[in-house]
Amino acid sequence: LSSGINAEYGEELDVQSLKSKKKRKNLGKLLEDAKKSKKELQTLKKSTDEQSSSKLQEKAWQKAISMAKGEKQKDNPELIVKSIKRKEGQKKKSKKEWTTRVGGQKKAQKEKQKKRQENIEKRLQGKKKKK
């Protein structure tokens, strides 16, 4: 599997590219990491020594390369907070829809049971009248 050719697509497979596809982090962890990296960048910008400036430049290059590859940038805390709120809103909406659905089903079930009971009563009365 180190490097093989995908016969169907004619593309070369690489083990590192397969390993790099990791599971998504949860948004809370992403937010925490984004805040941490933002603080780190601010401290690097404030310091004047050469090592910190080289680290800052290296981070900028890494970000530019990942953007050029087309990877999504998940380093903006404001956007992550916005997506967390959107996800919570979706959860609330789906929960509300579910409760209305369950309530509607219970109501329909009660109506069917009532109708069935009425029909049984009608049949019994009809049999009693015949006798």
N, C-alpha and C positions, 0 to 999 in steps of 0.2 A: 503494500500500500504506500510505500514511500513516494513513488511517482509512477503513475500509470496513465494510460490513455482511456478515456471514456469513449467506448466504441460508438455509442449512439450519437453523441454530440461532437466527437472529435476534439474534446478539450482535455487538457492535461490536469490531473488531480494532484493536489499537494496536501500532505498530511497536516502541515501547519495551518493551512487555510481551513481544514476540517476541524482542527482543534480550536481555532480562534472563534468559531461560532458558539458562543456561550449562551446560557440562559439569561433572560432579562433580569436586571436587578429590580427590586421593588422601588417604588417612587420615593419612599421615605429614606431609603439608603442612598439613592441617587441625590436627593436633596442635601443630605448630610455631607456626601462627598463633594458636591458642587460648592457648598459653603466653605468647606475646608480648603479646597483648591483656590477659591477666590481669596481667602485670607492669606494663603501662602503666596499668591501672586502679588498681593498688596505689600507684604513684608519684603518680597524680593525687589519690588520697584523702589521701596524706600531705602534699602541698603545700597551702598555705593561700591562695594568691593567687586572685584572682577569675577569671582566665582558665582556670585548671585546673578550678575548680568549674563554670564554664559548660561546659567540654568534657565533664566528667563527667556533667552533667545532659543534655547533648545526646546522649551515648552511651546513657544510660538511656532517653531518649525514643525513640531509634532502635530499641533492643531491644524496647521496649514496642509500638511500631508494627509491627515485623516479627512479633512474637508475635500481635498482633491480626489480622494478615493470614493467620495460620496457617502461617507459615514455620517450619521446624524450626530450633531453636537448636543450633548446632554450636560452642559456645564453652566447653564444659566438658572440660578435659583428661582428667579421670578417666574420663568416659564414652567419650571417643575412644580412650583406651588399652584400655578394656574391649572396644570394638568391634574394635580391631585384633587383640586376643587371640582373640576369637570367630572372626574371619575366618581367622586362622592355624589355629585348631582345625579349621575347616571344610576348609581346604586339606589338612591332615594326614589327615583322615578320608577325603576323596575320593581322595587318593593311595593310601591303604591299600586302599580298595575297588577301585581300578583295578588295583593289583598282584595282588590276590586273583583278580580277574576274568581277567586275562591268564594267571595261573598255571593257573587252572581250564581255560581254553581250550587251553593247551598240553598239559595232561594229557589232556583229551578227545581232542585231535588224535592224540596218541601211542597212545591206546587204540584209536582207529578204524584207525590205520595197522597196529597189531599184529593186530587182528581181520581186516583185509583180507589181510594177509600169511598168516595162518593159513588163511583161506578159499582163497587161491591154492594153498597147499601141499596142502590137502585135494583140490582139483580135480586137481592134477598127480598125486597118489598114486592117485586114482580112475582117471585115464587110464592110468597105468602098470599097474594091476591088470587092466584090461580087455585089455591087450595080452598 
